[in-house]
Amino acid sequence: MALLRPFAPGPGVDPFQLTASVRGDGRELHVSFQLEGPLDQLVLPAPAPLPQRRDGLWQGSCFEAFVGVENDCGYWELNVSCRGDWNLYRFDGYRNGGRAEERLQLLPVAWRRTDQRLELALKLPLPSWLTTVDPRLEIALTTVLEHREMGCQYWALRHCGAEPDFHQRASFVGLQHLH
């Protein structure tokens, strides 16, 4: 498990701990997030009975994974909301060409929640959307947490700019470093 850090530490985010992991087995990426803290301070809608593909999920609490191939400027952005709604976007380069990746049509997400802990796990099938067999994947694990009092806060393994920007390739880490 890797520790995600808030872009702007402070009293409002200090009570929270956010960890994430990803591993690939050649057929799937296994992605998980664990959030601990006073969850009642956050806007975390209950899971929907029928989660759907939706746009704009990053505007509220949203768990994200960015996936690229080493030495390739293209990448994918996965968004999963607390409701279970999701989307996978394909970019040709830095914030260029963001469009829904239609080769992925279904993304089952498993949730567990208590008063102080939220866990998310999903399996992202690789062959259905990843257009390369190159195993040198680079990953950025990120999260937007919407606080009831402070608005959105941005969490990531690495923050590489003066503003929160999950699309910066400098923040991606080789998959082999996240085991």
N, C-alpha and C positions, 0 to 999 in steps of 0.2 A: 504494500500500500504506500502510495506517495501522498505527501501532505500538500494540499492546495493552500495558497496564501491569498489574503484579500489585497486588492490594489491599494486601498487606503485603510490601514489598521486603525483601530480606535475603540472606544468604549462600546459602541453599538455592535461591532463584529467580534470583539474579544471573547464573548462567552461561547463562540461557535468553533468547532473543529470540523474540518472537511477533508476527507481523504478519498482517493480514487485509485483504481488499478485498471490495467488493460493487459491482456495477453492474447497472442495469436496462436492458433494451432494449425494454420494452413488453410482451414476451411471457414473459420469464424474468428472474429475479434470478440473476446469476452470482456465487457466493460462493466465496472461497478463503481458506485459512489456511496459513501457513508457520511452522513451529516449528523453531528451531535451538538446539542445545546437546547436552549429554551425555544422550541419550535413555534410556540404560540406568538413569538415576536415577529414571525415571518408570514408572508402571504404564500401559503402552500395549499392550493385547492385539492380536494379529495379526488382520487382516481375516477375517471369517467367509466361508465359501464361499457362503452364502445369507443375506445380511443381512435383518433383519426389523424391522417396527415394534415398538418396546418402550417400556415405561415405566421411569422411574427412572434414565435414562442419566446424569443430572447428578450422581449419587452417586459417579462415578468420572471418569476423563478423558473429556471431552466438549467438542465444539466446538458453539457456539450462535450463532444469529442471532435477534434479536427484531425484528419488523416491525410497524409501526403506520402509520396515516394521520394526517397533521397535523390537529390539532383534533378527534380522535376518541379516546375513552378506551379503546376496544378495541384488541387487538393479538394477534399470533401469536408463539409461541416454537418455534423449530426446534432440536432436539437431534440431534447425530450423534456416535456413539461411534467409537472407533478400530476396532472390529469392522465398522463400516459400518451397524450397527443405527441406527435413527432414529425420530423422532416429531415431529409438528407439532401443537401445541396452540393452541386459540383461547381467548382471555380476553375477557370483556366489559368489564373494568376492572382496576385494580391487583389482581393475584392473585385475581381473581374469575371463577369459571366455567371454570377450566382443564379443557378437554375435548379429546379427540383431534379434529382437523380431518379428518373423514372424506372430504372432497372430494379429498384427496390420498391416493392409494393406493400410489404407487411413488416412490422417490427414489434414483436411481442416484448413487453417490458414487465419485469417482476418487481413489486414494491413490498416493503415491510415498514410499518411505522408504529412508533410509540410516542409518548409525550416528549421524549428527549432524543429520539433517534429516528432517522429516515434512511432507508437503504434502497438502492435501485440497482438492478442487474439486468443486462441485456446481452444478447448474442447477435452480432451483426455479421450476416453471412458474406464472406469475401467474394466468392466467384460471381455472385449475382450482379455486382456493381463495380468492383475494382477492375480497372481495365489493364492491369499489368500483373504479371506473375512475379515481379521483382519483390523479394521478401524484405527489402530494406525500408520498412515503413517508418515514418516519423509521425508522432502523435502529440497533440496538445489536449490536455484534459482541463476543462474550464467549467465554471458554474456562475450563473447570475442568481443572486438571492435577493428577493424583494422583501425589504423590511417594512413593517407597518408604519413606522415612524420616520425612517430615513430614506426611503426609496430603494433603488437597486444598488447593490454592491457587487463587485466583480472579483471572482476568485480564479486563480490559475496556478499551474505548476511554476510558471515563470511569467513575470511581467517585464517586457523589454522596451517599453516606451514611456513617454511622459504622460500618456493617457491610456486607459485600459483599451487594448486592441488585441483580441484573441486571434486575429488573422495573420499576425506577423510571424513569418516562418522562423525567425530567430527564437521564438518561444516553443517551437516543436522539439520534441526529444525523440531520439531513436527508440523504437519499440523494445530493443534488447535492453535498454537502460531502465525500463519500467517493470521488470519482473520482480 
